[in-house]
Amino acid sequence: MRIAIYPGTFDPFHNGHQDIALRAARLFDRLIVAVYEYPGKDVLFSTQERLEIAQRAVAPFPNIDVELFSGLAVEYAKARKACALVRGLRAISDFEYEFEIAHMNRRLNPEVEAVFLMTSLPYAFLRSSIVKEIAKLGGSLEGLVPDDVGEALRREYEARARAGGLPTSNLVP
């Protein structure tokens, strides 16, 4: 069985992530969307929320699982007996970063391949930070995230607004 890992923070899981996951799932017998437990950056959603959001987004696809991981992705891949780490590429800047990581991963474990999928054109501009900014400022998330992700973003920003962190007039209805 050929297993691949698609690692990321997924804060939140958006349609670009889903696109990469579905396309990678066609290339491998099993794909594990690996949600990183301890990102070195601030996240909007808790680890458990990010896990559940990703699970709902890929639930209809029987050969995709979602799991939590910590530590090095290449070590997690080895532990799960995966042959590849899947990454999406949007632009040259993504390539430069992923190129360096892929070579370091190869140094750490030459048996795990890096597999890069070009982001589908409708999602070439999409990143989680942009999705969060649009949601925070009350913009439409239609076509950017699965419906339940949009709802989770709306709830989170409403809660923050009630707590005094955001103006309520800009929230997504």
C-alpha positions in Angstrom: 0.0 0.0 0.0 1.4 3.4 -1.0 0.8 5.9 1.7 1.4 9.7 1.5 1.3 12.4 4.1 -0.1 15.9 3.5 1.2 17.9 6.5 0.2 21.3 7.5 -1.2 23.7 10.1 -4.5 24.0 8.2 -5.8 27.0 10.1 -8.3 26.9 8.6 -8.6 24.1 6.1 -9.7 25.8 2.8 -10.7 24.7 -0.7 -7.1 24.9 -1.9 -6.1 22.3 0.8 -9.1 20.2 -0.1 -8.1 20.3 -3.8 -4.6 19.2 -3.1 -5.8 16.4 -0.8 -8.3 15.1 -3.3 -5.8 15.1 -6.1 -3.1 13.4 -4.0 -5.6 10.8 -2.9 -6.0 9.7 -6.6 -2.2 9.2 -6.7 -1.8 7.1 -3.6 -3.7 4.2 -1.9 -4.0 6.2 1.3 -3.5 9.8 2.1 -3.1 11.1 5.6 -3.9 14.8 6.1 -1.5 15.4 9.0 -2.6 18.4 11.2 0.4 19.8 13.0 -0.3 20.0 16.7 2.3 22.7 17.7 2.8 25.3 15.0 5.3 28.0 15.7 2.8 30.6 14.8 -0.4 31.9 16.3 -3.5 29.9 15.2 -7.1 30.9 15.2 -8.5 27.4 15.9 -7.4 24.9 18.5 -5.7 21.7 17.5 -8.9 19.7 18.0 -10.9 22.2 16.0 -8.4 22.1 13.1 -8.5 18.3 13.2 -12.3 18.2 13.1 -12.6 20.8 10.4 -10.2 18.8 8.2 -12.0 15.6 8.9 -15.3 17.0 7.8 -13.7 18.4 4.6 -12.4 15.1 3.5 -15.0 12.8 5.0 -16.6 11.7 1.7 -13.3 10.3 0.5 -12.6 6.8 1.8 -8.9 6.8 1.3 -8.2 10.0 3.1 -7.6 10.0 6.9 -6.9 13.0 9.1 -4.5 12.7 12.0 -2.6 14.9 14.4 1.2 14.9 14.4 4.1 16.7 16.1 7.8 16.9 15.4 9.3 16.5 12.0 6.9 15.7 9.1 9.6 13.4 7.6 9.8 11.4 10.9 6.0 11.2 11.1 6.0 9.9 7.5 8.5 7.2 8.5 6.5 6.2 11.5 3.3 5.9 9.3 5.3 3.9 6.7 4.6 6.6 4.1 6.6 6.9 0.9 5.9 10.5 0.2 5.2 14.0 1.6 2.7 15.9 -0.5 2.8 19.7 -0.7 0.9 22.2 -2.8 2.7 24.9 -4.7 1.0 28.3 -5.6 3.9 30.5 -6.6 7.6 30.8 -6.9 7.9 31.8 -3.3 6.3 28.5 -2.3 8.7 26.7 -4.5 11.8 28.3 -2.9 10.6 27.4 0.6 9.5 23.9 -0.3 12.7 23.2 -2.2 14.8 23.8 0.9 12.5 21.7 3.1 12.4 18.9 0.6 16.2 18.7 0.4 16.5 18.7 4.2 13.9 16.0 4.5 15.7 14.0 1.9 18.9 14.3 4.0 17.0 13.2 7.1 15.3 10.3 5.3 16.1 9.6 1.7 13.3 7.0 1.5 10.5 9.6 1.7 9.9 11.4 -1.5 8.6 15.0 -1.9 5.6 15.2 -4.2 4.5 18.7 -5.3 1.2 19.4 -6.8 0.5 22.7 -8.5 -2.5 24.4 -7.0 -5.5 24.4 -9.3 -6.0 27.8 -10.8 -9.1 28.8 -8.9 -7.1 28.4 -5.6 -3.7 29.8 -6.8 -4.2 33.0 -4.6 -5.7 31.2 -1.6 -3.9 30.9 1.7 -5.3 30.5 5.3 -4.1 34.0 6.4 -6.1 35.6 3.5 -9.2 33.5 4.4 -9.0 34.6 8.0 -8.6 38.3 7.1 -11.6 38.2 4.7 -13.7 36.5 7.5 -12.5 39.0 10.1 -13.5 41.9 7.9 -16.9 40.5 7.0 -16.2 39.5 3.4 -17.8 36.6 1.6 -16.0 33.2 1.9 -18.1 31.6 -0.8 -16.0 29.3 -2.9 -13.0 29.7 -0.6 -13.7 27.3 2.2 -16.1 24.4 2.8 -19.4 25.7 4.2 -18.8 24.5 7.7 -15.4 26.2 7.8 -17.1 29.5 6.9 -19.5 28.9 9.7 -16.7 28.1 12.1 -14.9 31.3 11.1 -18.0 33.4 11.6 -18.7 31.9 15.0 -15.0 32.4 16.1 -15.0 36.1 15.0 -18.4 36.7 16.5 -17.1 35.4 19.8 -14.0 37.6 19.6 -16.2 40.6 18.8 -18.4 39.9 21.8 -15.3 39.7 23.9 -14.2 43.1 22.7 -11.6 42.1 20.2 -13.4 43.0 17.0 -16.1 45.5 15.8 -19.3 43.5 15.3 -20.4 45.6 12.3 -18.0 43.9 9.9 -18.9 40.3 10.7 -20.1 37.9 8.0 -23.9 37.6 8.3 
